[in-house]
Amino acid sequence: MRRFLIAICLLAVIGLGVFWVLTRPAPLDADFAGGHVADAENGARIFHAGGCASCHAAPGSDDKLTLAGGEGFASDFGTFHAPNISPGPEGIGGWDLPGFARAVTRGVSPDGRHYYPAFPYTTYIHMEDTDVADLFAYMQTLPVSDTPSKPHDVGFPFNIRRGLGLWKLLYLDESFVMTGEMSEQVTQGRYLVEALGHCAECHTPRGPFGGLQRDAWLSGAPNPSGKGRIPNITPAGLDWSADDIAYYLESGLTPDFDSVGGTMASVVDNMSQLPEGDRAAIAAYLKALP
């Protein structure tokens, strides 16, 4: 019996050690984007393409540049609240570029904790280093908010953040979904959709652990609110022309003269501030999807 208990204890220690190694937060090169001179003007474009204000502006506020946080996102795993990410003490005021880049592209906080994937770092992992640096430079120019971030409402076992390391092993994938030969415009659209716009976060179904089902990319998904369904935006579900799609992203008007509503209204608000070529590239990408 004594040997059996010793063996059980040893196995438990080994198992804990394996778990600790597998779930450790991923490192990032301390010389991230080294030598790049940050361009805050391009950072503004990345900010709008990434939809930062849609989540991090205060709920109901018309001020979309004061990123005080507070918006709640209900899920099967609990309710997550967008944090304050303004450039002040309650936000990211004390962060440096490597810490910001690690958070955005790897989902790891400056103090080494995993972020929940309500923050779409599974998309942002595809961002170019220079675009992350430009975004960081732009965000330093935004107003400061002293509003404290709200804690997430997440119960056991999902409140054990270390376990997110296992989730990342399953779902944090650096590869793009659309592969093969494609035009320069479609490649640009792929970057805007798959790396910045995180369209898949709403338009792609999820598996039992909350990961995106990449084999059903942008084919529609249940609405997290429980009301209705978020539509299929592949050519099988969206028969609009590329010009129709681009105009919708600019104006919020559909080909049959309906207007955008719900959470998509904030997406259009962001997309309307992008250069015309970006919206055309997104449309080209959507039309090129299988």
C-alpha positions in Angstrom: 0.0 0.0 0.0 2.9 2.4 0.9 4.5 1.8 -2.5 1.2 2.3 -4.2 0.7 5.7 -2.5 4.2 6.7 -3.3 3.6 5.8 -7.0 0.4 7.8 -7.0 2.1 10.8 -5.5 4.9 10.6 -8.1 2.5 10.4 -11.0 0.6 13.4 -9.6 3.8 15.4 -9.3 4.8 14.4 -12.9 1.3 15.2 -14.2 1.4 18.6 -12.5 4.8 19.3 -13.9 3.7 18.4 -17.5 0.6 20.6 -17.0 2.7 23.5 -15.8 5.0 23.2 -18.8 2.3 22.8 -21.4 0.3 25.8 -20.0 3.1 28.2 -19.6 2.5 31.6 -21.3 4.3 31.9 -24.7 7.3 34.2 -24.7 7.8 37.0 -27.3 11.0 38.5 -28.7 12.0 41.4 -26.5 13.2 43.1 -29.7 9.7 43.0 -31.2 9.5 45.2 -34.3 13.1 46.3 -33.7 14.2 49.1 -35.9 10.7 50.1 -37.0 9.8 53.7 -36.6 6.2 53.7 -35.5 3.6 55.3 -37.7 0.6 56.5 -35.6 -1.4 57.4 -38.7 -1.2 53.8 -39.9 -2.0 52.8 -36.3 -5.3 54.7 -36.6 -6.2 52.5 -39.6 -5.3 49.4 -37.7 -7.3 50.6 -34.8 -10.5 50.9 -36.9 -9.9 47.7 -38.8 -9.4 45.8 -35.6 -12.6 47.2 -34.1 -11.0 48.2 -30.8 -13.6 50.9 -30.0 -16.5 48.5 -30.5 -15.5 46.5 -27.4 -13.5 49.0 -25.3 -15.5 52.2 -25.5 -17.9 52.7 -22.6 -21.3 51.1 -23.3 -23.7 53.7 -24.7 -21.0 56.4 -25.0 -20.7 58.4 -28.2 -17.0 58.9 -27.4 -15.4 56.0 -29.2 -11.8 57.1 -28.5 -11.9 57.0 -24.7 -11.4 53.3 -24.2 -12.8 53.1 -20.6 -14.1 49.5 -21.1 -17.0 48.0 -19.3 -18.9 46.3 -22.2 -20.1 42.8 -21.1 -20.0 39.7 -23.3 -22.1 36.8 -22.2 -21.0 33.3 -23.1 -21.5 29.7 -22.1 -18.4 30.1 -19.9 -19.4 33.3 -18.0 -19.6 37.0 -18.7 -16.5 38.8 -19.8 -16.0 42.5 -19.4 -13.8 44.6 -21.8 -11.1 46.3 -19.7 -10.0 49.9 -19.7 -7.2 50.1 -22.4 -6.7 53.8 -22.4 -3.1 55.1 -22.0 -3.4 55.8 -18.3 -2.7 54.1 -15.0 -6.0 52.2 -15.1 -5.3 51.0 -18.6 -2.1 50.4 -20.5 -0.2 53.5 -19.5 2.6 51.5 -17.9 3.0 49.0 -20.8 5.9 48.9 -23.2 5.7 47.6 -26.8 6.8 44.0 -26.2 4.2 43.7 -23.4 1.5 45.2 -25.6 2.5 42.9 -28.5 2.5 39.8 -26.3 -1.0 40.7 -25.0 -2.4 41.4 -28.5 -0.9 38.5 -30.4 -0.4 35.8 -27.7 -3.1 36.7 -25.2 -0.6 37.1 -22.3 -0.7 40.0 -19.8 2.4 41.9 -18.9 2.4 40.1 -15.5 2.4 36.7 -17.3 -1.3 35.7 -17.0 -3.3 34.2 -19.8 -6.1 36.4 -21.2 -9.5 34.9 -21.9 -10.1 34.5 -25.7 -13.1 36.9 -25.5 -10.1 39.1 -26.5 -9.6 37.9 -30.1 -5.9 37.3 -30.0 -6.5 34.1 -32.0 -7.1 36.5 -34.9 -4.5 39.2 -33.9 -1.8 36.5 -33.8 -1.6 37.0 -37.6 -0.8 40.7 -37.4 2.4 42.1 -38.8 4.9 43.2 -36.1 5.0 46.7 -37.6 1.2 47.1 -37.5 1.2 46.1 -33.8 3.9 48.8 -33.2 1.9 51.4 -35.1 -1.3 50.5 -33.2 0.5 50.9 -29.9 1.8 54.3 -31.0 -1.7 55.5 -32.0 -3.2 54.3 -28.8 -0.7 56.4 -26.8 -2.4 59.5 -28.4 -5.9 58.7 -27.1 -7.7 60.2 -24.1 -7.0 58.7 -20.6 -9.8 57.3 -18.6 -9.6 56.6 -14.8 -12.4 54.1 -14.8 -11.3 50.8 -13.2 -11.8 47.7 -15.3 -14.6 45.4 -14.3 -13.8 41.9 -13.2 -15.0 39.0 -15.3 -17.9 36.9 -13.9 -16.5 33.4 -14.5 -17.0 30.4 -12.3 -15.0 27.3 -11.6 -13.1 25.7 -13.4 -13.0 28.5 -16.1 -11.6 30.9 -13.5 -8.3 28.9 -13.4 -6.5 30.9 -16.1 -3.5 28.6 -16.2 -5.8 26.1 -18.0 -6.1 28.5 -20.9 -2.6 27.3 -21.9 -4.2 24.0 -22.9 -7.0 25.9 -24.8 -4.3 27.8 -26.7 -2.6 24.5 -27.7 -5.8 23.6 -29.4 -6.9 26.9 -30.9 -4.1 29.5 -31.1 -3.0 28.8 -34.7 -0.6 31.1 -36.6 -1.7 29.8 -40.0 -4.2 31.6 -42.2 -7.4 29.8 -43.2 -7.4 30.8 -46.9 -4.4 29.4 -48.6 -3.1 28.8 -52.1 -2.6 31.3 -54.9 -4.6 34.5 -54.7 -4.5 38.0 -56.1 -2.8 40.9 -54.3 -6.2 42.3 -53.5 -7.5 39.0 -52.0 -4.3 38.7 -50.0 -4.9 42.2 -48.6 -8.5 41.2 -47.8 -7.4 38.0 -46.1 -5.2 40.1 -43.8 -8.0 42.5 -43.0 -10.5 39.8 -42.3 -8.4 37.0 -40.8 -5.8 39.2 -38.9 -7.5 42.4 -38.0 -11.3 42.4 -38.5 -11.9 39.2 -36.6 -15.1 38.6 -38.6 -14.9 34.9 -37.8 -15.4 35.6 -34.1 -19.1 36.1 -34.8 -19.6 34.5 -38.2 -18.0 31.1 -37.6 -19.5 28.4 -35.4 -17.6 27.2 -32.3 -16.9 23.8 -30.8 -17.7 22.6 -27.3 -14.7 24.4 -25.8 -15.3 27.7 -27.6 -12.8 27.4 -30.3 -13.6 28.4 -33.9 -14.4 25.6 -36.3 -12.1 26.6 -39.1 -13.6 24.0 -41.4 -16.8 26.0 -41.3 -15.2 29.4 -41.7 -17.6 32.3 -41.9 -20.5 29.9 -42.5 -22.7 31.5 -39.8 -23.2 30.8 -36.1 -25.7 31.1 -33.3 -26.1 34.6 -31.9 -24.5 34.6 -28.4 -27.5 36.7 -27.2 -29.7 33.6 -28.0 -31.7 35.6 -30.5 -31.5 34.5 -34.1 -28.4 33.5 -36.0 -25.4 35.4 -37.3 -25.4 34.9 -41.1 -23.3 32.9 -43.5 -21.1 35.4 -45.4 -19.4 32.9 -47.7 -20.7 32.9 -51.3 -23.1 30.1 -50.4 -25.0 32.5 -48.0 -24.2 35.9 -49.4 -25.0 36.5 -53.0 -24.1 40.2 -53.1 -21.6 41.5 -55.6 -18.2 42.7 -54.4 -19.4 46.3 -55.0 -22.5 45.7 -52.9 -20.3 44.3 -50.0 -17.9 47.2 -50.1 -20.7 49.8 -50.2 -22.5 48.1 -47.3 -19.2 48.3 -45.2 -19.1 52.0 -46.1 -22.7 53.1 -45.7 -24.5 50.3 -43.8 -27.0 50.0 -46.7 -27.9 46.6 -48.2 -28.6 46.1 -51.9 -32.4 46.0 -51.1 -32.1 49.3 -49.3 -32.3 47.9 -45.8 -30.0 49.4 -43.2 -27.5 47.8 -40.8 -28.6 47.1 -37.2 -27.5 45.4 -34.0 -23.8 44.9 -33.3 -23.0 45.0 -37.0 -23.7 48.8 -36.9 -20.5 49.4 -34.9 -18.6 47.2 -37.4 -19.8 49.4 -40.2 -18.8 52.5 -38.2 -15.3 51.1 -38.0 -15.1 49.9 -41.6 -16.4 53.2 -43.0 -13.3 54.9 -41.7 -10.9 52.7 -43.7 -9.6 53.6 -47.1 -11.8 52.6 -50.0 -9.2 50.0 -51.1 -9.4 48.2 -47.8 -13.2 47.7 -48.1 -12.8 46.6 -51.7 -10.2 44.0 -50.6 -12.5 42.7 -47.9 -15.2 42.2 -50.5 -12.8 40.5 -52.8 -11.8 38.1 -50.1 -15.4 37.2 -49.2 -16.2 36.6 -52.8 -13.1 34.3 -53.1 -14.1 32.1 -50.2 -15.0 28.5 -51.1 
